[in-house]
């Protein structure tokens, strides 16, 4: 059984969680925590510990961070680097998260691909996929 923890600067993680649940419905396997402007390393670490305490039943945990090298991601790596059941993935975006929670058993490579595949130059995409009849 997998659990998912979204962490970010500010309310980004909470907003992604809320948006995901608009599509998937309420999920007991989805958690979020944001680094507040006034959080220090200790208080943010305590927030991570609180969320992890709720995730003890999960065999595998995927932690998604907003930015490689950012304070929330660095805190996650420091906390989870030695924990074999926790995977940390940076650069989270909505397509990545949606595909991950809807695809049982996906790999980290697939998760990264979901994130990349969700990024498009929309005008170029429309032009490339427009049939001659549509023009």
N, C-alpha and C positions, 0 to 999 in steps of 0.2 A: 504494500500500500504506500502510495506517495503523498507527500505533503508539499505545499508550495508556499514560500515566504517571499514576499515582495518588499524590498527595502530601497529607500530613496532619500534624496534631499527634499525636504518639505513634504507636501501632501500628495506628491505624484503617485507613490505606491498605493495610498488609500484610494485615490481616484481611479487608478487602473483596476484595483480589486472591485470597486463599485461598478465600473463599466463592464467588467467580465461577468459579474453576477446579473447584470441586466440581460445578458444573452444566455448564460448557462443556468441561471437560477442560483439560489443560495447554495454555497459550497462550504462544507465543513473542513475541507482540506486546503483552504486558501486563507492566508494570513498576510498582514501588511504592517509595516512600521516605517515611519518617516523621521528623519533627523530634523528636529526643530531648530530654529535659529539660535535659541539659547541652550541647546543641549551641548554638554561637554562629552568627552570620550566615555566617562564613567556612566553618565545618565543614559547615553545611547546604548552602551553595552548592557545596561540593566533592562532597557526596552527589548533588546534582542533576546535576553535570557527569559523574559516574561513570555514572549511569543514561542520560544523553543520549549518552554515548560508545557505549553498547550499542544505540542507536536510530538510528544514522547511515543505515541502509538504508531507513528509512521516508520516503516522500514527504510525508506529513502526520502530525503528532503532535498528539494531544489530551491536554492536561494537565488533570486533574481535581483540584480542591482542596476541602478540607472546609469552608472558611469564607472568605467575602469579607472582605478586610481583615486576615486572620490572618497571622502571620509566614510560614508555608509558602507561602501564596498570594501574599503580597507579594514573596517571594523569586522565585517563578515569574514574576510579571509583570515584575519588574526584569530578570530574565535573558532573557525571551523576547519582550518587547514589540516589538522590532525584527525578529523572525524571522517571516517570512510563512508558513512551513510549520508553525508552532506556534500552536495555539488553546488558550486557558486558560479553563476553565469552573469556576465556584465552586458550592458547595452540593451536592457529589456525594452520591448515595445509591444504594443497591443496585439499585432498579428502573431508574434512569437508566443505570447502568453496564451492567447485563445487556442492556437493550434496545440500547444503543449498540454493544456488541461483537458482538451477533447481527444487527444491521441494517447491511448494507454501504452506504456512501455517504450516511448520514444527515447532515443539516445541524445546525448549532449550535442553530437554533430547534427542530428536532425533539428534539434531546438535552435541551434545557431542558424541553420538553413531557413527555418520558419521566419526568423527575424529578418534575415537578408531578403528573402523572397517577398516580404510584405512591403518593401520599399520600392516605389515606382515614380518615375517622371510621368505623371498622369496624362499630360497632353501627348507625349510621345507614345504612351501605351495605347491611348485611344486611336491615334493616327495609325499605329501599326496593326491594330485589330479591327479597323474599320473596313468593311467590304466596299467594293466599287459601287454597289447599290445604295450604300449609306451616304456617299459623297454628294 
